[in-house]
Amino acid sequence: MTKYLTLIFKNLLRSKRRNILTILSIAVSLFIFSVLVSLPTFANQMLADTTSSVRIICRTKMGLAYPLPVAYKPKIAAIPHVVAVAPLVIYGGIYHEVSDQFPSVATEAAQIDMWSDWGLTGVDEFKKIKTACLVAEGTMRRFNLHVGQQIQLRGTVYPFNVTLTIVGTIDKGPVPSFLIFRHDYFEEAAGSPGIAHEFWVRVDDSRVVPEVCAALDNQFANSSAETRSVSEAAAIGGILGRYRIFMKLAEFLGLVAVVAIGLVAANTAAMSIRERRSEIAVMRSIGFPSGVILSLLVGESMIVALSGGVIGCGVAFGLFKVFALNADALGPFVSLHVPPFVLAETLAVAALIGLFSAYVPARAAAKRSIVETLRLVD
């Protein structure tokens, strides 16, 4: 086995330029493949993660520009299966410049545990300090903020600023860059308008989510502020639905890239084997079985293809790691990464490219008679 591997590597080093270019072309195509295949995989994973969610988002039918009265809260809390209700106000402040705007919302301090699965830190301080806020990790990195720092947001929708103290962070929020502060501070600064743009509702069982959504909307039907309630999974699905066509196109383009480079690799392998007819004939004449020759030729192609696959996967994996350091670069896809099974799938595709691009011409060359092979040599 060692002898054959040595022979394979010696043959690979004889055509360095061709092999390097082939490796790079395969690496580029499989980089594209792994990135594009990761997009729908990421979307499906997000939906799967929220399928069992017990949270409901209740909004007005007319859109976020029309808030709901906070007085709806006790009525929502009285609906069967509801265990917690958190009003949410969208403040929409600017940190420094207009380009520094990011989502900022206010909610009741007592209900901050509604989002405990978001990886919140500093919750106890948030409940004690009226000016406290929790900031997403992406925002912390973007503006080089730290816990204990005081910041000011300038109002855009509302004609007042808020001065906040960072007491904790949000590690796994729904968007990469946002901030949560206290609803009582917002009410005080705004002159107690008694409004909420959304009510987040937690129920006792994910199976009753559709039932509670219907009960919520029936409760406020024909009122001055009718509601539309959806599960958290449906809300996320609505956001991802905007990208659904793009994701389907991404899968198709990834397949096209692989097929195209597979044809190029097959042509390269065929040319390489054609140039080595005399060498193959000599090997056959000195006793090398045709099976060994076939294995050597396919082995060379497999090594080239797998090398390209490893480079392509590695670059895709590293690129998403780098983008994760700047959360806003990926927008809603901040947690996008190349899943382990996509890495395995990409390497399997690389192996198939190496196998099928070389197998047919290598088998034909290895099975051809010595005399016929020598006759074909120029």
C-alpha positions as CSV (number, residue, x, y, z in Angstrom):
1,M,0.0,0.0,0.0
2,T,2.8,2.4,0.9
3,K,4.5,1.7,-2.4
4,Y,1.4,2.5,-4.4
5,L,0.7,5.7,-2.4
6,T,4.3,6.8,-3.1
7,L,3.8,6.2,-6.8
8,I,0.5,8.2,-6.8
9,F,2.1,11.2,-5.1
10,K,5.1,11.1,-7.5
11,N,2.7,11.1,-10.5
12,L,0.8,14.0,-9.0
13,L,4.0,16.1,-8.6
14,R,4.8,15.6,-12.3
15,S,2.0,17.9,-13.4
16,K,2.1,20.5,-10.6
17,R,0.4,23.3,-12.5
18,R,-2.4,21.2,-13.9
19,N,-3.1,19.6,-10.5
20,I,-3.0,22.9,-8.6
21,L,-5.4,24.5,-11.0
22,T,-7.7,21.5,-10.8
23,I,-7.6,21.6,-7.0
24,L,-8.4,25.3,-6.9
25,S,-11.3,25.0,-9.4
26,I,-12.8,22.2,-7.4
27,A,-12.2,24.2,-4.2
28,V,-14.0,27.2,-5.6
29,S,-17.0,25.2,-6.8
30,L,-17.3,23.2,-3.5
31,F,-16.9,26.4,-1.5
32,I,-19.9,27.8,-3.4
33,F,-21.8,24.5,-3.0
34,S,-21.2,24.3,0.8
35,V,-22.2,28.0,1.3
36,L,-25.4,27.8,-0.8
37,V,-26.5,24.4,0.6
38,S,-26.1,25.9,4.1
39,L,-28.7,28.6,3.5
40,P,-31.8,26.4,3.3
41,T,-30.4,24.1,5.9
42,F,-30.1,27.1,8.3
43,A,-33.6,28.2,7.5
44,N,-35.0,24.7,8.2
45,Q,-33.1,24.5,11.4
46,M,-34.5,27.8,12.6
47,L,-38.0,26.7,11.9
48,A,-37.4,23.3,13.6
49,D,-36.0,25.1,16.7
50,T,-39.2,27.2,17.1
51,T,-41.7,24.5,16.2
52,S,-42.1,23.5,19.9
53,S,-42.1,27.1,21.1
54,V,-44.7,28.1,23.6
55,R,-44.6,31.8,22.7
56,I,-47.2,33.8,20.7
57,I,-46.8,37.2,19.2
58,C,-49.9,39.4,19.2
59,R,-49.9,42.5,17.0
60,T,-52.5,44.9,15.6
61,K,-53.9,44.0,12.2
62,M,-53.0,47.5,10.9
63,G,-49.3,47.1,11.4
64,L,-46.6,48.1,13.9
65,A,-47.3,51.8,13.2
66,Y,-50.6,51.4,15.1
67,P,-49.9,50.3,18.7
68,L,-52.2,48.4,21.0
69,P,-53.3,49.7,24.4
70,V,-51.5,48.2,27.4
71,A,-54.9,47.7,28.9
72,Y,-55.2,44.6,26.8
73,K,-52.7,42.8,29.0
74,P,-55.1,41.6,31.8
75,K,-57.6,40.5,29.2
76,I,-54.9,38.4,27.5
77,A,-53.7,37.0,30.8
78,A,-57.2,35.8,31.6
79,I,-57.4,33.6,28.5
80,P,-57.0,29.8,29.3
81,H,-53.5,28.3,29.0
82,V,-51.8,31.8,29.1
83,V,-49.1,31.8,31.8
84,A,-47.2,35.1,31.0
85,V,-47.8,38.3,29.0
86,A,-45.1,40.8,28.1
87,P,-45.9,44.1,26.4
88,L,-43.2,45.3,23.9
89,V,-42.7,48.8,22.6
90,I,-40.5,49.5,19.6
91,Y,-38.5,52.6,20.4
92,G,-36.2,52.8,17.4
93,G,-33.4,55.0,18.7
94,I,-30.1,56.1,17.1
95,Y,-26.9,55.6,19.0
96,H,-24.5,58.1,17.3
97,E,-25.2,58.6,13.6
98,V,-28.3,57.6,11.5
99,S,-26.3,54.7,10.2
100,D,-25.9,53.5,13.8
101,Q,-29.6,52.7,14.2
102,F,-30.5,49.3,15.4
103,P,-33.8,47.8,16.9
104,S,-34.4,49.0,20.5
105,V,-37.5,47.8,22.4
106,A,-38.9,48.2,25.9
107,T,-40.6,45.6,28.0
108,E,-41.7,45.0,31.6
109,A,-38.8,44.1,33.8
110,A,-40.9,41.5,35.6
111,Q,-41.5,39.7,32.3
112,I,-37.9,39.6,31.0
113,D,-37.8,35.9,31.8
114,M,-40.2,35.4,28.8
115,W,-37.0,35.3,26.7
116,S,-34.7,33.3,29.0
117,D,-33.7,31.0,26.2
118,W,-32.0,33.9,24.4
119,G,-29.0,33.6,26.7
120,L,-29.7,36.7,28.9
121,T,-27.2,37.9,31.4
122,G,-27.6,40.6,34.0
123,V,-31.3,39.8,34.5
124,D,-31.3,40.6,38.3
125,E,-29.8,44.0,37.7
126,F,-32.3,44.6,34.9
127,K,-35.1,44.1,37.4
128,K,-33.6,46.4,39.9
129,I,-32.4,49.4,37.9
130,K,-35.0,51.5,36.0
131,T,-32.5,52.7,33.4
132,A,-31.0,49.2,32.8
133,C,-30.7,47.6,29.4
134,L,-29.6,44.4,27.8
135,V,-27.7,44.5,24.6
136,A,-27.2,41.8,21.9
137,E,-23.6,40.5,21.6
138,G,-23.6,41.7,17.9
139,T,-24.2,45.3,19.0
140,M,-21.7,45.0,21.8
141,R,-19.0,44.0,19.3
142,R,-20.1,46.5,16.7
143,F,-19.8,49.6,19.0
144,N,-17.2,48.2,21.4
145,L,-19.5,48.4,24.3
146,H,-19.1,46.8,27.7
147,V,-21.3,46.0,30.7
148,G,-21.5,48.9,33.1
149,Q,-21.2,51.5,30.3
150,Q,-23.8,54.3,30.0
151,I,-25.2,55.0,26.6
152,Q,-27.8,57.4,25.1
153,L,-30.2,56.7,22.3
154,R,-31.7,59.5,20.4
155,G,-35.4,59.2,19.6
156,T,-36.6,58.9,16.0
157,V,-40.3,57.9,16.3
158,Y,-40.5,59.4,19.8
159,P,-39.3,63.0,20.5
160,F,-37.2,62.1,23.5
161,N,-33.8,60.5,24.2
162,V,-33.2,57.7,26.7
163,T,-30.0,57.3,28.8
164,L,-29.4,53.7,29.6
165,T,-26.9,51.6,31.6
166,I,-25.8,48.3,30.1
167,V,-26.2,45.6,32.8
168,G,-26.1,42.5,30.7
169,T,-26.1,40.9,27.2
170,I,-28.3,38.9,24.9
171,D,-26.4,36.0,23.3
172,K,-29.0,34.2,21.1
173,G,-31.6,36.8,20.2
174,P,-33.8,36.7,17.0
175,V,-31.7,39.4,15.3
176,P,-28.0,40.1,15.6
177,S,-28.2,43.7,16.7
178,F,-30.8,45.0,19.2
179,L,-31.3,46.3,22.7
180,I,-34.0,45.9,25.4
181,F,-34.7,48.4,28.1
182,R,-37.5,48.8,30.7
183,H,-41.1,49.6,29.8
184,D,-41.6,51.7,33.0
185,Y,-38.7,53.9,31.9
186,F,-40.2,54.3,28.5
187,E,-43.6,55.2,30.0
188,E,-42.1,57.8,32.2
189,A,-40.1,59.4,29.4
190,A,-43.0,59.3,27.0
191,G,-45.6,60.7,29.5
192,S,-47.4,57.4,30.1
193,P,-49.0,56.8,26.7
194,G,-50.0,53.3,27.8
195,I,-49.2,51.5,24.5
196,A,-47.5,48.4,23.3
197,H,-46.6,47.5,19.7
198,E,-46.7,43.7,20.5
199,F,-47.7,41.4,23.3
200,W,-45.5,38.3,23.7
201,V,-47.6,35.6,25.2
202,R,-46.3,32.3,26.8
203,V,-48.7,29.4,27.0
204,D,-48.4,26.2,29.0
205,D,-48.2,23.8,26.1
206,S,-47.1,24.2,22.5
207,R,-50.0,22.1,21.3
208,V,-52.5,24.8,22.4
209,V,-50.8,27.6,20.5
210,P,-53.3,27.6,17.6
211,E,-56.2,27.6,20.0
212,V,-54.8,30.5,22.1
213,C,-54.0,32.5,18.9
214,A,-57.7,32.1,17.8
215,A,-58.9,33.1,21.3
216,L,-56.7,36.2,21.4
217,D,-58.0,37.4,18.0
218,N,-61.6,36.6,19.0
219,Q,-61.2,38.5,22.3
220,F,-60.5,41.8,20.4
221,A,-62.6,41.3,17.3
222,N,-64.6,44.3,16.3
223,S,-62.7,46.5,18.7
224,S,-60.9,49.7,17.8
225,A,-57.6,47.8,17.8
226,E,-58.1,44.3,16.4
227,T,-55.3,41.9,16.7
228,R,-53.5,39.2,14.6
229,S,-51.8,36.6,16.7
230,V,-49.3,34.1,15.4
231,S,-46.9,31.6,16.9
232,E,-43.2,32.4,17.2
233,A,-42.5,29.8,14.6
234,A,-45.0,31.3,12.1
235,A,-43.5,34.8,12.7
236,I,-40.0,33.5,12.0
237,G,-41.3,31.5,9.0
238,G,-42.8,34.7,7.6
239,I,-39.4,36.5,7.8
240,L,-37.6,33.5,6.2
241,G,-40.4,33.2,3.6
242,R,-39.0,36.4,2.0
243,Y,-35.8,34.5,1.3
244,R,-37.4,31.2,0.2
245,I,-37.0,31.8,-3.5
246,F,-33.5,32.9,-3.0
247,M,-32.7,29.7,-1.0
248,K,-34.2,27.5,-3.7
249,L,-32.1,29.4,-6.3
250,A,-29.1,28.9,-4.1
251,E,-29.5,25.1,-4.0
252,F,-29.9,25.1,-7.8
253,L,-26.8,27.2,-8.4
254,G,-24.8,25.0,-6.0
255,L,-25.8,22.0,-8.0
256,V,-24.9,23.7,-11.3
257,A,-21.5,24.7,-9.9
258,V,-20.8,21.1,-8.9
259,V,-21.9,19.6,-12.2
260,A,-19.9,22.2,-14.2
261,I,-16.7,21.6,-12.3
262,G,-17.3,17.8,-12.4
263,L,-17.3,18.0,-16.2
264,V,-14.1,20.1,-16.2
265,A,-12.5,17.6,-13.8
266,A,-13.6,14.7,-16.1
267,N,-12.1,16.4,-19.1
268,T,-8.8,17.1,-17.2
269,A,-8.6,13.5,-16.0
270,A,-9.3,12.2,-19.5
271,M,-6.5,14.4,-21.0
272,S,-4.1,13.3,-18.3
273,I,-4.7,9.6,-18.9
274,R,-4.5,10.0,-22.7
275,E,-1.0,11.6,-22.3
276,R,0.1,8.6,-20.2
277,R,-0.8,5.9,-22.7
278,S,2.8,4.8,-23.2
279,E,3.4,4.7,-19.4
280,I,0.4,2.6,-18.9
281,A,1.4,0.2,-21.7
282,V,4.9,-0.2,-20.1
283,M,3.4,-0.8,-16.7
284,R,1.1,-3.5,-18.2
285,S,4.1,-5.1,-20.0
286,I,6.2,-5.4,-16.9
287,G,3.4,-7.1,-14.9
288,F,1.2,-4.5,-13.3
289,P,-2.4,-5.9,-13.2
290,S,-5.0,-3.7,-14.9
291,G,-6.8,-3.4,-11.5
292,V,-3.8,-1.9,-9.9
293,I,-3.4,0.6,-12.7
294,L,-7.0,1.5,-12.5
295,S,-6.7,2.1,-8.7
296,L,-3.6,4.3,-9.2
297,L,-5.3,6.5,-11.7
298,V,-8.5,6.8,-9.8
299,G,-6.5,7.4,-6.6
300,E,-4.7,10.3,-8.1
301,S,-8.0,11.9,-9.1
302,M,-9.5,11.2,-5.7
303,I,-6.6,12.9,-3.9
304,V,-6.9,16.0,-6.2
305,A,-10.7,16.2,-5.7
306,L,-10.6,15.7,-1.9
307,S,-7.8,18.3,-1.6
308,G,-10.1,20.8,-3.4
309,G,-13.0,19.7,-1.2
310,V,-11.1,20.2,2.0
311,I,-9.9,23.7,0.9
312,G,-13.4,24.7,-0.2
313,C,-15.0,23.5,3.1
314,G,-12.3,25.1,5.2
315,V,-12.7,28.5,3.5
316,A,-16.5,28.4,3.8
317,F,-16.3,27.4,7.5
318,G,-13.7,30.1,8.3
319,L,-15.6,32.7,6.3
320,F,-18.7,32.4,8.4
321,K,-16.7,32.4,11.5
322,V,-15.2,35.8,10.4
323,F,-18.6,37.2,9.5
324,A,-19.9,36.1,12.9
325,L,-17.5,38.6,14.5
326,N,-19.4,41.3,12.6
327,A,-23.0,40.3,13.2
328,D,-24.5,43.0,10.9
329,A,-22.7,41.5,7.9
330,L,-25.2,38.6,7.9
331,G,-28.3,40.4,9.0
332,P,-31.0,37.9,10.0
333,F,-28.6,35.1,9.1
334,V,-26.1,36.0,11.9
335,S,-26.1,32.4,13.2
336,L,-25.5,31.0,9.7
337,H,-22.7,28.4,9.7
338,V,-21.7,25.4,7.7
339,P,-23.3,22.4,9.5
340,P,-21.2,19.3,10.1
341,F,-23.4,17.2,7.8
342,V,-23.0,19.8,5.0
343,L,-19.2,19.5,5.4
344,A,-19.5,15.7,5.2
345,E,-21.8,16.1,2.2
346,T,-19.4,18.4,0.4
347,L,-16.5,16.1,1.0
348,A,-18.6,13.2,-0.3
349,V,-19.4,15.3,-3.5
350,A,-15.6,15.9,-3.8
351,A,-15.0,12.2,-3.6
352,L,-17.6,11.5,-6.2
353,I,-16.1,14.1,-8.6
354,G,-12.7,12.4,-8.2
355,L,-14.1,8.9,-8.7
356,F,-16.4,9.5,-11.7
357,S,-14.2,12.0,-13.5
358,A,-11.4,9.4,-13.7
359,Y,-13.1,6.1,-13.5
360,V,-14.4,5.8,-17.1
361,P,-11.2,6.9,-19.0
362,A,-8.9,5.1,-16.4
363,R,-10.9,1.8,-16.8
364,A,-10.7,2.1,-20.6
365,A,-7.0,2.7,-20.5
366,A,-6.3,-0.1,-18.0
367,K,-8.4,-2.7,-19.8
368,R,-7.0,-1.9,-23.3
369,S,-4.5,-4.4,-24.6
370,I,-0.8,-3.6,-24.5
371,V,-0.4,-3.8,-28.3
372,E,-3.4,-1.6,-28.9
373,T,-2.2,1.0,-26.4
374,L,1.2,1.2,-27.9
375,R,-0.4,1.6,-31.3
376,L,-2.3,4.6,-30.1
377,V,0.9,6.3,-28.8
378,D,2.1,9.1,-31.1
